[in-house]
Amino acid sequence: MHDERRRIEERVQRAHDQRIKPAVYAATVPFEVEAWQAPGEPVSFEEAAAARYTPFAMDTPWGPPWGTTWFRMRGRVPAEWAGRRVEAVIDLGFVGDWPGNQAEALVHLADGRPLKAVNPLNQYVPIANPANGGEEIDYLVEAASNPDILKDNFSKITPMGDKLTAGSAPLYTFQRADLAVLDEEVFHLDLDLQVLRELMVHLAEHEPRRHEILHALDRAMDALDLDDVSGSAAAVREVLAPVLAKPAHASAHTVSGVGHAHIDSAWLWPIRETKRKTSRTFSNVTALADEYDDFIFACSQAQQYEWVRDNYPHVWARIQESVKKGQWAPVGGMWVEADGNLPGGEAIARQLVHGKRFFIEHFGVETKGVWLPDSFGYTAAYPQLAKLAGNDWFLTQKISWNQTNKFPHHTFWWEGIDGTRIFTHFPPVDTYNARFSGEEMDRAVRNYNEKGGGTRSLAPFGWGDGGGGPTREIMERARRLADLEGSPKVVVEHPDEFFAKAREEYPDAPVWVGELYLELHRATYTSQARTKQGNRRSEHRLREAELWATTAALHAPGYSYPYEKLDRLWKTVLLHQFHDILPGSSIAWVHREAEAEYARVAVELEALTAEAVAALGAGGTRVFNTSPFDRSEVVRTGDQALAYVEVPANGSAPLADAEPAQPVRVSGRVLDNGLVRVEVAEDGTLSSVLDLRAGREVLGDKGNLLRLHTDLPNYWDAWDIDKHYNNRYTDLLEPTSVEVVSKDPLLGAIRVTRSFGKGSTITQTITLRAGSPRIDFETEIDWHEAEKILKAAFPVDVRAAHSSAEIQFGHIQRPTHTNTSWEAARFEVSGHRWVHVGEPGYGVAVLNDSTYGHDVSRTVREDGGTTTTVRLSLVRAPRIPDPEADQGTHRFTYSLLPGASIEDTVAEGYSLNLPLRVADAAGAPEPVVSVDGEGVTVEAVKLADDGSGDVVVRLYESGGGRARGVLRTGFPLAGAQVTDLLERPLEDETAEVTDGGVPVSLRPFQVLTLRLRRG
């Protein structure tokens, strides 16, 4: 037989694109359209309905950037269409085929009820009632003219990322607003051809099935009347029916499909637009559920549900009904799909608590899995926290984006830092926006690494990132692929069902230990430094407010614990931990608003903390320590005087000077407090840090070396830092000034000022305090660079086989060598408050109060010694998608801690991030809780969320070893329970009260939540 593949494939392609596709709608009549441009921000339906509309013609430009135009569309169904399927078809002037980053609209009935949304891949709206001749149609359409930030594929700087800079020129030209008859036979023929043609081209050339489909398609085209597509569609489908009816092989892979609509809570649009995106997508989903009984939709992010509940009650009611019918599956159990590395441990716990509680309270559904398809790597603390929140499974697919190494598993057990394991799946389809194309189905089978062990994988289907969701076309594809020879079998089912089946067939799946590191998007640990600082400070202010509010509630008559305010503020912080806000990868508008929100949160939390402290009584001056460690350190009082104080963990003490072992001596550019001796060179770097306790030099080269690197990644400017950034740099070694600014016996300080680059300046005050070996670098940067990254280096004279970086509820060790490609790929990594490097008997830590990105490397010197260099990433200057990212003023502190054990480092990390508070207070009770024993660290102290008055304490083992201790309380203790994160008793774990305390025994990095009943 002659090879006629090319002729047939091209024949089918042209007939489909030029004849069949255009014939899907058999007849049309135009709407009469009027328009009203809303001024400023979006308005309510009621305001829009009362506005004055003017006639609007097709092919007319409309929509300034970030504007809202309301269209009134009126029409009448022709009498001759009675009994046929009639739809409204609306094309706002869509560009490309991505629904989420351009014009979108929500169609309302005249009474205000949202009906359905329209976007480039979902342009139809079914009329409200069955089509009867003469039926009047009256719609109000809220159209958003959001700019296409991706228009140049992230290759050009754009001002469109903020309404303040985007201008007012119309972006779109309205193309179509019609009533139309859907020719259902042609519609189904269109899908038959698509599925078969895509299946055919992805089958191997030697497969008989490929040629069987090819010739069936050729015969089908013979049956097609090009002058009467509608009239011949049934005959064409009859020719194709036999090849569509052939069942899949018995050993065919099974793809469990679940509807999905990834909606970034902010990204290339602001939060206010996400609120509208949820209503559009969820309207589409509930409409699709009405049409397809076998449709199931999985949706995470309780925050988005709350937005719909508060702003779109009709859509909310439809969601509730879909959940009851089993077609809508709340998943994920988190407030938002947060970044997987940067939120603190308590913040991830609250993400899970607030998310799961929302679904339990509003739907009676307890979610069973963590759904995080799109975060930029995942902390090794997740398995334990997920399990403690009552989850059985974890899902992501982002690791498929790895730049260097292909992850070896798709279904596996993920083991966290404490030993907890959770059943985990990466969809081999490598997308959370699947549409069941032939290419995707082929990739899912080809990629799947568990062949021979497992037989199934998950595919979240539906258009996403900016919403959109599943469409009827995707559902039709799923139906055709349910049992089709040459293809994996597709079944639409709940994710819980998939995970139950996958675990049952593959209980001995392989184990992956430690973090899920994404070999891409490494710059998200640093971009938009003020957003990251706002998050870090907010997390610690929340801790402080909860501790002192709990103290006041227990001991101050008349004080009321601020449940509602704390709940609201936590949710604000959790929202901004979304995986395109906190990582710094959103447009300017998003980060401008985030900084304003963090400032508001800071003011409110300061007021709550001050109110709680004041409730304890006035008449003296006390120092309050929110850290879980006892502290002896220098504090500034209200008049900026200095005092050296000793304050217990989680408690307070009078402002009374204690005696440090030795005062600070300042001589020239040398600071010495008897513990360490710090020498600042003429170029402003540290020329020496002598640990007087150990009798050894700490540095292996210049300390606090500031290096400015050229930073132009291959792609994704705000997201990525590529390895070649390290090849071109300038060391900042020419200070404007180096001067002593404090010779106080309690605090010595030298200030170094530098100017560099395009008018940038950096001022650093190098501070050494009495009684502490910690050297602080209080930093202010006026930053005006572009496509640069600034790093601070500390080369220390230790031979460290690995570095330890703090993560949530513990720390993770990473090799300092690059023996393998996996190790070499970790050239930029994340950590929280500290990084520690050491050799047996000696260690050094670098601490920070607001940054996350860093790198650790080592070199062997000519003298045979090893220098291990820790570098903090301080600030970047990407220009896409925010051309002004990080420009302006930054203030933060980082520190060098010589001679530090892990325990020392943990304590100092807390101290740096939780400054002592000086307040007017006559006296204060004992700390709410204290711990006798090493390694047991208190992370949170609060009142129980149910309003019972019980005290909830979250503890963890912080050193990486076993810990035993006794938790003691500053109030009468009547009983104790071990609970999950949601403060529900764990039946298989008990806590006993012995001699007024609760003995605790923790394995390495174990998290323990105790609920304490007051006597």
CORZI-V794554 format. One line per field, one symbol per residue. ss: DSSP state (h for helix, s for strand, l for the rest). phi: phi as a letter, one per 20 degrees, with the letter a starting at -180 (. if undefined). A space follows every 10 residues. Layout:
ss=???
phi=???
//
This chain:
ss=llllhhhhhh hhhhhhhhhh hhhlssssss lsssssssll llllhhhhhl lllsslllll ssllllssss ssssssllhh hllllsssss slllllllll lllssssssl lllssssssl lslsssllll lllllsssss ssssslllll llllllllhh hlllllllll lssllsssss sslhhhhhhh hhhhhhhhhh hllllllhhh hhhhhhhhhh hhhlllllhh hhhhhhhhhh hhhhhlllll lllssssssl llslllllll hhhhhhhhhh hhhhhhhhhh hlllllsssl lhhhhhhhhh hlhhhhhhhh hhhhhllsss lllllllsll llllhhhhhh hhhhhhhhhh hhhlllllss sllllllsll lhhhhhhhll llsssslhhh hlllllllll ssssslllll ssssssllll lllslllhhh hhhhhhhlll sllslsssss slslssllsl lhhhhhhhhh llllllllss ssllhhhhhh hhhhhlllll sssllsllll lhhhhlllhh hhhhhhhhhh hhhhhhhhhh hhhhhlllll llhhhhhhhh hhhhhllsll lllllllhhh hhhhhhhhhh hhhhhhhhhh hhhhhlllll ssssllllll ssssssllll lsssssslll lsssllllll llllssslls sslllsssss lllllsssss sllllsslss ssssssssss llllllllll llhhhhhlss slllllssss ssssllssss ssssssllls sssssssssl lllsssssss sssllllsss ssssssllll lsssssslls ssssslllll hhhhllllss lllssssssl lsssssssll llssssssss lllllsssss ssssssllll lllllllsss ssssssslll lhhhhhhhhh hhhlllssss llllllllss sslllsssss ssslllllll ssssssslll llsssssssl llsssssssl llllslllll llssllssss ssllllssss ssssl
phi=.fedgfffff ffgffffdcf gfefdebbcf fecccbeffm fgdfgffffe fedcgcdfmd fbnfgmecde deccacfggf egneedcecc cfogdmcefe cafbbdedff eoffdadcbg dbedcfffcg fdgnfedcdd deddeffefe gdlldcfcef ebffcencfg dccfdabceb eeefffgffg fgfgfffffg fdeffefggf fffgffffff ffeeefebff fdgffffffe gfffefffff effddeecgb bfdffaaebe gfffgfgfff ffffffffff ecfeeccdbd mggfffgfge dcgffgfffg fffffneddf cnmcfcffge ceffgfffgf gffffffgff fecmddfdbe dcfcedocff efgfffffen edbccbcfff egeddefecd caeddefeof dcfccdgffm adcfcmffff fffgfffgee gndccbbdcf dpfbndnpnf cffffffgff efbcgncffd cebfggfgff ffffebfegf dddofeeeea lffffcglff fffffgffgf ffgfffffff gffecdgned fegfffgffg ffffgfegfc egfnddfggf ffffffffff ffffffffff ffffffodpa ccdddefecg ccbeceegem fdbdcccfgl cbbffcfedf gbfeddcmdd dbcndccdde ffeneeebce effembfeed agelfecddf ccffalgfed cegfgfecac eeccffbcbf dbcfgebdbc dddcdalene ccdcdeccdf ncefdecfcc dddceclccd cddcedeced fbddcfcflq bcdcfeecfd fffffeebcd beebcccacg nbbccddbda dcfaccbbcd efenfddddd ceeebdbfcc edfdgmfoec caccbdcfmd effgfgffff ffecgfddbf bfabffggcb cepenededb cbegfemfnf ddcddbeddn ceccacedde bfddabcece femdgefecc cdeclmcdfc ccegmfdcdd ddefe
//
